[in-house]
Amino acid sequence: MNRNNKSPEIPLGLGMALAKNPPAMENFAKMTNEQKRSVISRTHGITSSQEMESFVRSFISE
């Protein structure tokens, strides 16, 4: 992750899933850096692209 107030680095799998889902990407972009870090932390246990895509879809189902 970057230091200070910069946005955290997005893991490749998360970035790919976000690229496939523009509404989720838009919602992710609106998150605070703290929220983004929390999301990124939660991705560490995801082991498949289908699971990641499902996780990303949850950004728009709220």
CHARMM-style PDB file with segment names, atoms N, HN, CA, C and O in Angstrom:
ATOM      1  N   MET     1       0.826  -1.180   0.000  1.00  0.00      PROA
ATOM      2  CA  MET     1       0.000   0.000   0.000  1.00  0.00      PROA
ATOM      3  C   MET     1       0.871   1.243   0.000  1.00  0.00      PROA
ATOM      4  O   MET     1       1.999   1.246   0.493  1.00  0.00      PROA
ATOM      5  N   ASN     2       0.321   2.271  -0.556  1.00  0.00      PROA
ATOM      6  HN  ASN     2      -0.596   2.268  -0.957  1.00  0.00      PROA
ATOM      7  CA  ASN     2       1.021   3.538  -0.572  1.00  0.00      PROA
ATOM      8  C   ASN     2       0.945   4.191   0.798  1.00  0.00      PROA
ATOM      9  O   ASN     2       0.067   3.879   1.602  1.00  0.00      PROA
ATOM     10  N   ARG     3       1.874   5.099   1.052  1.00  0.00      PROA
ATOM     11  HN  ARG     3       2.587   5.352   0.399  1.00  0.00      PROA
ATOM     12  CA  ARG     3       1.885   5.797   2.330  1.00  0.00      PROA
ATOM     13  C   ARG     3       1.000   7.035   2.284  1.00  0.00      PROA
ATOM     14  O   ARG     3       0.568   7.476   1.219  1.00  0.00      PROA
ATOM     15  N   ASN     4       0.746   7.575   3.452  1.00  0.00      PROA
ATOM     16  HN  ASN     4       1.097   7.217   4.317  1.00  0.00      PROA
ATOM     17  CA  ASN     4      -0.009   8.821   3.620  1.00  0.00      PROA
ATOM     18  C   ASN     4      -1.462   8.666   3.186  1.00  0.00      PROA
ATOM     19  O   ASN     4      -2.086   7.636   3.441  1.00  0.00      PROA
ATOM     20  N   ASN     5      -1.997   9.695   2.527  1.00  0.00      PROA
ATOM     21  HN  ASN     5      -1.490  10.531   2.320  1.00  0.00      PROA
ATOM     22  CA  ASN     5      -3.409   9.695   2.161  1.00  0.00      PROA
ATOM     23  C   ASN     5      -3.667   9.156   0.766  1.00  0.00      PROA
ATOM     24  O   ASN     5      -4.792   9.246   0.273  1.00  0.00      PROA
ATOM     25  N   LYS     6      -2.671   8.609   0.130  1.00  0.00      PROA
ATOM     26  HN  LYS     6      -1.758   8.536   0.531  1.00  0.00      PROA
ATOM     27  CA  LYS     6      -2.862   8.080  -1.211  1.00  0.00      PROA
ATOM     28  C   LYS     6      -3.717   6.823  -1.155  1.00  0.00      PROA
ATOM     29  O   LYS     6      -3.760   6.126  -0.141  1.00  0.00      PROA
ATOM     30  N   SER     7      -4.392   6.548  -2.256  1.00  0.00      PROA
ATOM     31  HN  SER     7      -4.357   7.113  -3.080  1.00  0.00      PROA
ATOM     32  CA  SER     7      -5.213   5.334  -2.335  1.00  0.00      PROA
ATOM     33  C   SER     7      -4.327   4.106  -2.240  1.00  0.00      PROA
ATOM     34  O   SER     7      -3.195   4.110  -2.725  1.00  0.00      PROA
ATOM     35  N   PRO     8      -4.840   3.056  -1.617  1.00  0.00      PROA
ATOM     36  CA  PRO     8      -4.064   1.819  -1.534  1.00  0.00      PROA
ATOM     37  C   PRO     8      -3.966   1.164  -2.902  1.00  0.00      PROA
ATOM     38  O   PRO     8      -4.812   1.384  -3.769  1.00  0.00      PROA
ATOM     39  N   GLU     9      -2.929   0.358  -3.090  1.00  0.00      PROA
ATOM     40  HN  GLU     9      -2.241   0.179  -2.386  1.00  0.00      PROA
ATOM     41  CA  GLU     9      -2.776  -0.370  -4.341  1.00  0.00      PROA
ATOM     42  C   GLU     9      -3.819  -1.476  -4.411  1.00  0.00      PROA
ATOM     43  O   GLU     9      -4.066  -2.176  -3.428  1.00  0.00      PROA
ATOM     44  N   ILE    10      -4.421  -1.625  -5.573  1.00  0.00      PROA
ATOM     45  HN  ILE    10      -4.220  -1.056  -6.371  1.00  0.00      PROA
ATOM     46  CA  ILE    10      -5.475  -2.615  -5.771  1.00  0.00      PROA
ATOM     47  C   ILE    10      -4.854  -3.906  -6.274  1.00  0.00      PROA
ATOM     48  O   ILE    10      -4.139  -3.894  -7.276  1.00  0.00      PROA
ATOM     49  N   PRO    11      -5.113  -5.025  -5.597  1.00  0.00      PROA
ATOM     50  CA  PRO    11      -4.602  -6.315  -6.069  1.00  0.00      PROA
ATOM     51  C   PRO    11      -5.151  -6.634  -7.465  1.00  0.00      PROA
ATOM     52  O   PRO    11      -6.253  -6.213  -7.817  1.00  0.00      PROA
ATOM     53  N   LEU    12      -4.383  -7.372  -8.241  1.00  0.00      PROA
ATOM     54  HN  LEU    12      -3.488  -7.714  -7.955  1.00  0.00      PROA
ATOM     55  CA  LEU    12      -4.743  -7.679  -9.621  1.00  0.00      PROA
ATOM     56  C   LEU    12      -6.127  -8.305  -9.745  1.00  0.00      PROA
ATOM     57  O   LEU    12      -6.923  -7.871 -10.577  1.00  0.00      PROA
ATOM     58  N   GLY    13      -6.426  -9.308  -8.942  1.00  0.00      PROA
ATOM     59  HN  GLY    13      -5.779  -9.661  -8.266  1.00  0.00      PROA
ATOM     60  CA  GLY    13      -7.724  -9.984  -9.033  1.00  0.00      PROA
ATOM     61  C   GLY    13      -8.888  -9.060  -8.752  1.00  0.00      PROA
ATOM     62  O   GLY    13      -9.920  -9.135  -9.418  1.00  0.00      PROA
ATOM     63  N   LEU    14      -8.730  -8.196  -7.777  1.00  0.00      PROA
ATOM     64  HN  LEU    14      -7.891  -8.135  -7.236  1.00  0.00      PROA
ATOM     65  CA  LEU    14      -9.770  -7.225  -7.461  1.00  0.00      PROA
ATOM     66  C   LEU    14      -9.924  -6.235  -8.608  1.00  0.00      PROA
ATOM     67  O   LEU    14     -11.043  -5.911  -9.006  1.00  0.00      PROA
ATOM     68  N   GLY    15      -8.817  -5.762  -9.133  1.00  0.00      PROA
ATOM     69  HN  GLY    15      -7.908  -6.026  -8.810  1.00  0.00      PROA
ATOM     70  CA  GLY    15      -8.856  -4.823 -10.245  1.00  0.00      PROA
ATOM     71  C   GLY    15      -9.541  -5.410 -11.469  1.00  0.00      PROA
ATOM     72  O   GLY    15     -10.312  -4.727 -12.143  1.00  0.00      PROA
ATOM     73  N   MET    16      -9.260  -6.671 -11.754  1.00  0.00      PROA
ATOM     74  HN  MET    16      -8.634  -7.226 -11.207  1.00  0.00      PROA
ATOM     75  CA  MET    16      -9.880  -7.326 -12.902  1.00  0.00      PROA
ATOM     76  C   MET    16     -11.386  -7.475 -12.688  1.00  0.00      PROA
ATOM     77  O   MET    16     -12.169  -7.238 -13.608  1.00  0.00      PROA
ATOM     78  N   ALA    17     -11.790  -7.862 -11.492  1.00  0.00      PROA
ATOM     79  HN  ALA    17     -11.154  -8.054 -10.745  1.00  0.00      PROA
ATOM     80  CA  ALA    17     -13.220  -8.015 -11.194  1.00  0.00      PROA
ATOM     81  C   ALA    17     -13.930  -6.669 -11.255  1.00  0.00      PROA
ATOM     82  O   ALA    17     -15.062  -6.587 -11.732  1.00  0.00      PROA
ATOM     83  N   LEU    18     -13.277  -5.616 -10.778  1.00  0.00      PROA
ATOM     84  HN  LEU    18     -12.358  -5.682 -10.391  1.00  0.00      PROA
ATOM     85  CA  LEU    18     -13.872  -4.284 -10.843  1.00  0.00      PROA
ATOM     86  C   LEU    18     -14.005  -3.821 -12.294  1.00  0.00      PROA
ATOM     87  O   LEU    18     -14.993  -3.179 -12.651  1.00  0.00      PROA
ATOM     88  N   ALA    19     -13.027  -4.141 -13.123  1.00  0.00      PROA
ATOM     89  HN  ALA    19     -12.225  -4.663 -12.833  1.00  0.00      PROA
ATOM     90  CA  ALA    19     -13.072  -3.745 -14.531  1.00  0.00      PROA
ATOM     91  C   ALA    19     -14.252  -4.390 -15.258  1.00  0.00      PROA
ATOM     92  O   ALA    19     -14.770  -3.826 -16.222  1.00  0.00      PROA
ATOM     93  N   LYS    20     -14.669  -5.551 -14.806  1.00  0.00      PROA
ATOM     94  HN  LYS    20     -14.248  -6.009 -14.023  1.00  0.00      PROA
ATOM     95  CA  LYS    20     -15.798  -6.257 -15.417  1.00  0.00      PROA
ATOM     96  C   LYS    20     -17.137  -5.739 -14.908  1.00  0.00      PROA
ATOM     97  O   LYS    20     -18.184  -6.105 -15.442  1.00  0.00      PROA
ATOM     98  N   ASN    21     -17.116  -4.896 -13.887  1.00  0.00      PROA
ATOM     99  HN  ASN    21     -16.265  -4.599 -13.453  1.00  0.00      PROA
ATOM    100  CA  ASN    21     -18.350  -4.447 -13.262  1.00  0.00      PROA
ATOM    101  C   ASN    21     -18.276  -2.930 -13.003  1.00  0.00      PROA
ATOM    102  O   ASN    21     -17.970  -2.502 -11.891  1.00  0.00      PROA
ATOM    103  N   PRO    22     -18.558  -2.128 -14.036  1.00  0.00      PROA
ATOM    104  CA  PRO    22     -18.431  -0.666 -13.884  1.00  0.00      PROA
ATOM    105  C   PRO    22     -19.209  -0.058 -12.712  1.00  0.00      PROA
ATOM    106  O   PRO    22     -18.672   0.828 -12.048  1.00  0.00      PROA
ATOM    107  N   PRO    23     -20.454  -0.488 -12.421  1.00  0.00      PROA
ATOM    108  CA  PRO    23     -21.130   0.108 -11.251  1.00  0.00      PROA
ATOM    109  C   PRO    23     -20.390  -0.175  -9.933  1.00  0.00      PROA
ATOM    110  O   PRO    23     -20.326   0.688  -9.057  1.00  0.00      PROA
ATOM    111  N   ALA    24     -19.842  -1.368  -9.801  1.00  0.00      PROA
ATOM    112  HN  ALA    24     -19.894  -2.069 -10.513  1.00  0.00      PROA
ATOM    113  CA  ALA    24     -19.080  -1.698  -8.598  1.00  0.00      PROA
ATOM    114  C   ALA    24     -17.793  -0.884  -8.553  1.00  0.00      PROA
ATOM    115  O   ALA    24     -17.373  -0.435  -7.487  1.00  0.00      PROA
ATOM    116  N   MET    25     -17.170  -0.695  -9.716  1.00  0.00      PROA
ATOM    117  HN  MET    25     -17.512  -1.060 -10.582  1.00  0.00      PROA
ATOM    118  CA  MET    25     -15.942   0.101  -9.769  1.00  0.00      PROA
ATOM    119  C   MET    25     -16.236   1.543  -9.347  1.00  0.00      PROA
ATOM    120  O   MET    25     -15.452   2.157  -8.623  1.00  0.00      PROA
ATOM    121  N   GLU    26     -17.352   2.070  -9.797  1.00  0.00      PROA
ATOM    122  HN  GLU    26     -17.989   1.572 -10.385  1.00  0.00      PROA
ATOM    123  CA  GLU    26     -17.728   3.429  -9.423  1.00  0.00      PROA
ATOM    124  C   GLU    26     -17.935   3.539  -7.910  1.00  0.00      PROA
ATOM    125  O   GLU    26     -17.483   4.501  -7.289  1.00  0.00      PROA
ATOM    126  N   ASN    27     -18.613   2.560  -7.324  1.00  0.00      PROA
ATOM    127  HN  ASN    27     -18.980   1.779  -7.829  1.00  0.00      PROA
ATOM    128  CA  ASN    27     -18.829   2.575  -5.873  1.00  0.00      PROA
ATOM    129  C   ASN    27     -17.521   2.416  -5.111  1.00  0.00      PROA
ATOM    130  O   ASN    27     -17.320   3.062  -4.083  1.00  0.00      PROA
ATOM    131  N   PHE    28     -16.632   1.564  -5.605  1.00  0.00      PROA
ATOM    132  HN  PHE    28     -16.795   1.039  -6.440  1.00  0.00      PROA
ATOM    133  CA  PHE    28     -15.333   1.390  -4.966  1.00  0.00      PROA
ATOM    134  C   PHE    28     -14.554   2.706  -5.011  1.00  0.00      PROA
ATOM    135  O   PHE    28     -13.911   3.086  -4.033  1.00  0.00      PROA
ATOM    136  N   ALA    29     -14.616   3.390  -6.141  1.00  0.00      PROA
ATOM    137  HN  ALA    29     -15.138   3.081  -6.936  1.00  0.00      PROA
ATOM    138  CA  ALA    29     -13.889   4.656  -6.292  1.00  0.00      PROA
ATOM    139  C   ALA    29     -14.391   5.710  -5.318  1.00  0.00      PROA
ATOM    140  O   ALA    29     -13.623   6.583  -4.914  1.00  0.00      PROA
ATOM    141  N   LYS    30     -15.644   5.652  -4.937  1.00  0.00      PROA
ATOM    142  HN  LYS    30     -16.268   4.943  -5.265  1.00  0.00      PROA
ATOM    143  CA  LYS    30     -16.234   6.618  -4.004  1.00  0.00      PROA
ATOM    144  C   LYS    30     -15.886   6.330  -2.549  1.00  0.00      PROA
ATOM    145  O   LYS    30     -16.109   7.175  -1.682  1.00  0.00      PROA
ATOM    146  N   MET    31     -15.344   5.148  -2.271  1.00  0.00      PROA
ATOM    147  HN  MET    31     -15.162   4.462  -2.976  1.00  0.00      PROA
ATOM    148  CA  MET    31     -15.010   4.772  -0.897  1.00  0.00      PROA
ATOM    149  C   MET    31     -13.837   5.607  -0.381  1.00  0.00      PROA
ATOM    150  O   MET    31     -13.004   6.083  -1.152  1.00  0.00      PROA
ATOM    151  N   THR    32     -13.797   5.769   0.921  1.00  0.00      PROA
ATOM    152  HN  THR    32     -14.474   5.383   1.547  1.00  0.00      PROA
ATOM    153  CA  THR    32     -12.642   6.418   1.540  1.00  0.00      PROA
ATOM    154  C   THR    32     -11.457   5.457   1.454  1.00  0.00      PROA
ATOM    155  O   THR    32     -11.633   4.264   1.210  1.00  0.00      PROA
ATOM    156  N   ASN    33     -10.265   5.979   1.653  1.00  0.00      PROA
ATOM    157  HN  ASN    33     -10.121   6.948   1.851  1.00  0.00      PROA
ATOM    158  CA  ASN    33      -9.084   5.120   1.626  1.00  0.00      PROA
ATOM    159  C   ASN    33      -9.168   4.042   2.705  1.00  0.00      PROA
ATOM    160  O   ASN    33      -8.728   2.912   2.491  1.00  0.00      PROA
ATOM    161  N   GLU    34      -9.725   4.385   3.850  1.00  0.00      PROA
ATOM    162  HN  GLU    34     -10.082   5.303   4.023  1.00  0.00      PROA
ATOM    163  CA  GLU    34      -9.877   3.405   4.926  1.00  0.00      PROA
ATOM    164  C   GLU    34     -10.825   2.282   4.496  1.00  0.00      PROA
ATOM    165  O   GLU    34     -10.559   1.109   4.758  1.00  0.00      PROA
ATOM    166  N   GLN    35     -11.919   2.639   3.844  1.00  0.00      PROA
ATOM    167  HN  GLN    35     -12.135   3.592   3.632  1.00  0.00      PROA
ATOM    168  CA  GLN    35     -12.860   1.621   3.356  1.00  0.00      PROA
ATOM    169  C   GLN    35     -12.204   0.754   2.287  1.00  0.00      PROA
ATOM    170  O   GLN    35     -12.395  -0.462   2.266  1.00  0.00      PROA
ATOM    171  N   LYS    36     -11.434   1.375   1.405  1.00  0.00      PROA
ATOM    172  HN  LYS    36     -11.278   2.363   1.422  1.00  0.00      PROA
ATOM    173  CA  LYS    36     -10.736   0.610   0.357  1.00  0.00      PROA
ATOM    174  C   LYS    36      -9.755  -0.370   0.983  1.00  0.00      PROA
ATOM    175  O   LYS    36      -9.659  -1.516   0.544  1.00  0.00      PROA
ATOM    176  N   ARG    37      -9.034   0.066   1.991  1.00  0.00      PROA
ATOM    177  HN  ARG    37      -9.111   0.997   2.347  1.00  0.00      PROA
ATOM    178  CA  ARG    37      -8.080  -0.828   2.662  1.00  0.00      PROA
ATOM    179  C   ARG    37      -8.804  -2.014   3.297  1.00  0.00      PROA
ATOM    180  O   ARG    37      -8.303  -3.138   3.271  1.00  0.00      PROA
ATOM    181  N   SER    38      -9.972  -1.764   3.860  1.00  0.00      PROA
ATOM    182  HN  SER    38     -10.380  -0.851   3.881  1.00  0.00      PROA
ATOM    183  CA  SER    38     -10.764  -2.833   4.456  1.00  0.00      PROA
ATOM    184  C   SER    38     -11.206  -3.828   3.390  1.00  0.00      PROA
ATOM    185  O   SER    38     -11.124  -5.039   3.593  1.00  0.00      PROA
ATOM    186  N   VAL    39     -11.674  -3.318   2.256  1.00  0.00      PROA
ATOM    187  HN  VAL    39     -11.741  -2.334   2.091  1.00  0.00      PROA
ATOM    188  CA  VAL    39     -12.086  -4.192   1.145  1.00  0.00      PROA
ATOM    189  C   VAL    39     -10.898  -5.026   0.679  1.00  0.00      PROA
ATOM    190  O   VAL    39     -11.015  -6.239   0.507  1.00  0.00      PROA
ATOM    191  N   ILE    40      -9.761  -4.378   0.475  1.00  0.00      PROA
ATOM    192  HN  ILE    40      -9.666  -3.393   0.615  1.00  0.00      PROA
ATOM    193  CA  ILE    40      -8.568  -5.081   0.001  1.00  0.00      PROA
ATOM    194  C   ILE    40      -8.162  -6.154   0.999  1.00  0.00      PROA
ATOM    195  O   ILE    40      -7.784  -7.258   0.606  1.00  0.00      PROA
ATOM    196  N   SER    41      -8.235  -5.844   2.266  1.00  0.00      PROA
ATOM    197  HN  SER    41      -8.542  -4.947   2.585  1.00  0.00      PROA
ATOM    198  CA  SER    41      -7.896  -6.826   3.299  1.00  0.00      PROA
ATOM    199  C   SER    41      -8.805  -8.052   3.209  1.00  0.00      PROA
ATOM    200  O   SER    41      -8.358  -9.184   3.393  1.00  0.00      PROA
ATOM    201  N   ARG    42     -10.081  -7.812   2.924  1.00  0.00      PROA
ATOM    202  HN  ARG    42     -10.445  -6.893   2.774  1.00  0.00      PROA
ATOM    203  CA  ARG    42     -11.036  -8.922   2.827  1.00  0.00      PROA
ATOM    204  C   ARG    42     -10.790  -9.794   1.600  1.00  0.00      PROA
ATOM    205  O   ARG    42     -11.230 -10.943   1.567  1.00  0.00      PROA
ATOM    206  N   THR    43     -10.095  -9.267   0.587  1.00  0.00      PROA
ATOM    207  HN  THR    43      -9.738  -8.334   0.614  1.00  0.00      PROA
ATOM    208  CA  THR    43      -9.846 -10.063  -0.618  1.00  0.00      PROA
ATOM    209  C   THR    43      -8.772 -11.123  -0.422  1.00  0.00      PROA
ATOM    210  O   THR    43      -8.665 -12.047  -1.229  1.00  0.00      PROA
ATOM    211  N   HSD    44      -7.982 -11.006   0.629  1.00  0.00      PROA
ATOM    212  HN  HSD    44      -8.070 -10.256   1.284  1.00  0.00      PROA
ATOM    213  CA  HSD    44      -6.864 -11.935   0.811  1.00  0.00      PROA
ATOM    214  C   HSD    44      -7.307 -13.381   0.997  1.00  0.00      PROA
ATOM    215  O   HSD    44      -6.524 -14.298   0.752  1.00  0.00      PROA
ATOM    216  N   GLY    45      -8.538 -13.598   1.420  1.00  0.00      PROA
ATOM    217  HN  GLY    45      -9.174 -12.853   1.619  1.00  0.00      PROA
ATOM    218  CA  GLY    45      -9.034 -14.958   1.597  1.00  0.00      PROA
ATOM    219  C   GLY    45      -9.779 -15.496   0.393  1.00  0.00      PROA
ATOM    220  O   GLY    45     -10.246 -16.635   0.416  1.00  0.00      PROA
ATOM    221  N   ILE    46      -9.901 -14.699  -0.659  1.00  0.00      PROA
ATOM    222  HN  ILE    46      -9.522 -13.774  -0.677  1.00  0.00      PROA
ATOM    223  CA  ILE    46     -10.641 -15.118  -1.850  1.00  0.00      PROA
ATOM    224  C   ILE    46      -9.706 -15.900  -2.763  1.00  0.00      PROA
ATOM    225  O   ILE    46      -8.596 -15.460  -3.063  1.00  0.00      PROA
ATOM    226  N   THR    47     -10.177 -17.076  -3.202  1.00  0.00      PROA
ATOM    227  HN  THR    47     -11.079 -17.433  -2.958  1.00  0.00      PROA
ATOM    228  CA  THR    47      -9.291 -17.976  -3.944  1.00  0.00      PROA
ATOM    229  C   THR    47      -9.676 -18.225  -5.393  1.00  0.00      PROA
ATOM    230  O   THR    47      -8.939 -18.902  -6.110  1.00  0.00      PROA
ATOM    231  N   SER    48     -10.809 -17.699  -5.846  1.00  0.00      PROA
ATOM    232  HN  SER    48     -11.408 -17.149  -5.264  1.00  0.00      PROA
ATOM    233  CA  SER    48     -11.199 -17.936  -7.240  1.00  0.00      PROA
ATOM    234  C   SER    48     -11.748 -16.654  -7.856  1.00  0.00      PROA
ATOM    235  O   SER    48     -12.196 -15.751  -7.150  1.00  0.00      PROA
ATOM    236  N   SER    49     -11.706 -16.593  -9.179  1.00  0.00      PROA
ATOM    237  HN  SER    49     -11.343 -17.327  -9.753  1.00  0.00      PROA
ATOM    238  CA  SER    49     -12.225 -15.408  -9.860  1.00  0.00      PROA
ATOM    239  C   SER    49     -13.732 -15.293  -9.674  1.00  0.00      PROA
ATOM    240  O   SER    49     -14.255 -14.183  -9.585  1.00  0.00      PROA
ATOM    241  N   GLN    50     -14.433 -16.411  -9.613  1.00  0.00      PROA
ATOM    242  HN  GLN    50     -14.008 -17.313  -9.685  1.00  0.00      PROA
ATOM    243  CA  GLN    50     -15.880 -16.368  -9.399  1.00  0.00      PROA
ATOM    244  C   GLN    50     -16.205 -15.792  -8.020  1.00  0.00      PROA
ATOM    245  O   GLN    50     -17.133 -14.997  -7.869  1.00  0.00      PROA
ATOM    246  N   GLU    51     -15.446 -16.197  -7.041  1.00  0.00      PROA
ATOM    247  HN  GLU    51     -14.692 -16.843  -7.163  1.00  0.00      PROA
ATOM    248  CA  GLU    51     -15.631 -15.688  -5.684  1.00  0.00      PROA
ATOM    249  C   GLU    51     -15.345 -14.182  -5.628  1.00  0.00      PROA
ATOM    250  O   GLU    51     -16.059 -13.433  -4.961  1.00  0.00      PROA
ATOM    251  N   MET    52     -14.299 -13.749  -6.334  1.00  0.00      PROA
ATOM    252  HN  MET    52     -13.720 -14.358  -6.877  1.00  0.00      PROA
ATOM    253  CA  MET    52     -13.943 -12.328  -6.367  1.00  0.00      PROA
ATOM    254  C   MET    52     -15.045 -11.530  -7.069  1.00  0.00      PROA
ATOM    255  O   MET    52     -15.415 -10.450  -6.607  1.00  0.00      PROA
ATOM    256  N   GLU    53     -15.567 -12.047  -8.169  1.00  0.00      PROA
ATOM    257  HN  GLU    53     -15.267 -12.924  -8.544  1.00  0.00      PROA
ATOM    258  CA  GLU    53     -16.628 -11.353  -8.890  1.00  0.00      PROA
ATOM    259  C   GLU    53     -17.888 -11.246  -8.032  1.00  0.00      PROA
ATOM    260  O   GLU    53     -18.583 -10.230  -8.070  1.00  0.00      PROA
ATOM    261  N   SER    54     -18.180 -12.281  -7.267  1.00  0.00      PROA
ATOM    262  HN  SER    54     -17.616 -13.106  -7.236  1.00  0.00      PROA
ATOM    263  CA  SER    54     -19.323 -12.242  -6.363  1.00  0.00      PROA
ATOM    264  C   SER    54     -19.103 -11.193  -5.273  1.00  0.00      PROA
ATOM    265  O   SER    54     -20.019 -10.445  -4.933  1.00  0.00      PROA
ATOM    266  N   PHE    55     -17.905 -11.142  -4.736  1.00  0.00      PROA
ATOM    267  HN  PHE    55     -17.161 -11.750  -5.012  1.00  0.00      PROA
ATOM    268  CA  PHE    55     -17.559 -10.155  -3.718  1.00  0.00      PROA
ATOM    269  C   PHE    55     -17.722  -8.744  -4.276  1.00  0.00      PROA
ATOM    270  O   PHE    55     -18.281  -7.873  -3.610  1.00  0.00      PROA
ATOM    271  N   VAL    56     -17.238  -8.518  -5.487  1.00  0.00      PROA
ATOM    272  HN  VAL    56     -16.783  -9.226  -6.028  1.00  0.00      PROA
ATOM    273  CA  VAL    56     -17.330  -7.204  -6.123  1.00  0.00      PROA
ATOM    274  C   VAL    56     -18.792  -6.839  -6.380  1.00  0.00      PROA
ATOM    275  O   VAL    56     -19.169  -5.677  -6.232  1.00  0.00      PROA
ATOM    276  N   ARG    57     -19.615  -7.806  -6.761  1.00  0.00      PROA
ATOM    277  HN  ARG    57     -19.309  -8.751  -6.881  1.00  0.00      PROA
ATOM    278  CA  ARG    57     -21.035  -7.534  -6.978  1.00  0.00      PROA
ATOM    279  C   ARG    57     -21.705  -7.021  -5.699  1.00  0.00      PROA
ATOM    280  O   ARG    57     -22.681  -6.273  -5.758  1.00  0.00      PROA
ATOM    281  N   SER    58     -21.175  -7.427  -4.553  1.00  0.00      PROA
ATOM    282  HN  SER    58     -20.382  -8.035  -4.505  1.00  0.00      PROA
ATOM    283  CA  SER    58     -21.753  -6.976  -3.284  1.00  0.00      PROA
ATOM    284  C   SER    58     -21.606  -5.469  -3.088  1.00  0.00      PROA
ATOM    285  O   SER    58     -22.294  -4.890  -2.246  1.00  0.00      PROA
ATOM    286  N   PHE    59     -20.732  -4.833  -3.839  1.00  0.00      PROA
ATOM    287  HN  PHE    59     -20.173  -5.303  -4.522  1.00  0.00      PROA
ATOM    288  CA  PHE    59     -20.560  -3.379  -3.736  1.00  0.00      PROA
ATOM    289  C   PHE    59     -21.779  -2.640  -4.282  1.00  0.00      PROA
ATOM    290  O   PHE    59     -21.993  -1.475  -3.947  1.00  0.00      PROA
ATOM    291  N   ILE    60     -22.580  -3.300  -5.119  1.00  0.00      PROA
ATOM    292  HN  ILE    60     -22.406  -4.247  -5.392  1.00  0.00      PROA
ATOM    293  CA  ILE    60     -23.726  -2.621  -5.718  1.00  0.00      PROA
ATOM    294  C   ILE    60     -25.058  -3.146  -5.229  1.00  0.00      PROA
ATOM    295  O   ILE    60     -26.097  -2.589  -5.583  1.00  0.00      PROA
ATOM    296  N   SER    61     -25.065  -4.194  -4.430  1.00  0.00      PROA
ATOM    297  HN  SER    61     -24.221  -4.647  -4.142  1.00  0.00      PROA
ATOM    298  CA  SER    61     -26.331  -4.758  -3.978  1.00  0.00      PROA
ATOM    299  C   SER    61     -26.844  -4.098  -2.706  1.00  0.00      PROA
ATOM    300  O   SER    61     -27.885  -4.491  -2.179  1.00  0.00      PROA
ATOM    301  N   GLU    62     -26.137  -3.117  -2.217  1.00  0.00      PROA
ATOM    302  HN  GLU    62     -25.291  -2.797  -2.645  1.00  0.00      PROA
ATOM    303  CA  GLU    62     -26.567  -2.441  -0.990  1.00  0.00      PROA
ATOM    304  C   GLU    62     -27.465  -1.280  -1.289  1.00  0.00      PROA
ATOM    305  OT1 GLU    62     -27.920  -0.599  -0.370  1.00  0.00      PROA
TER     306      GLU     62
END
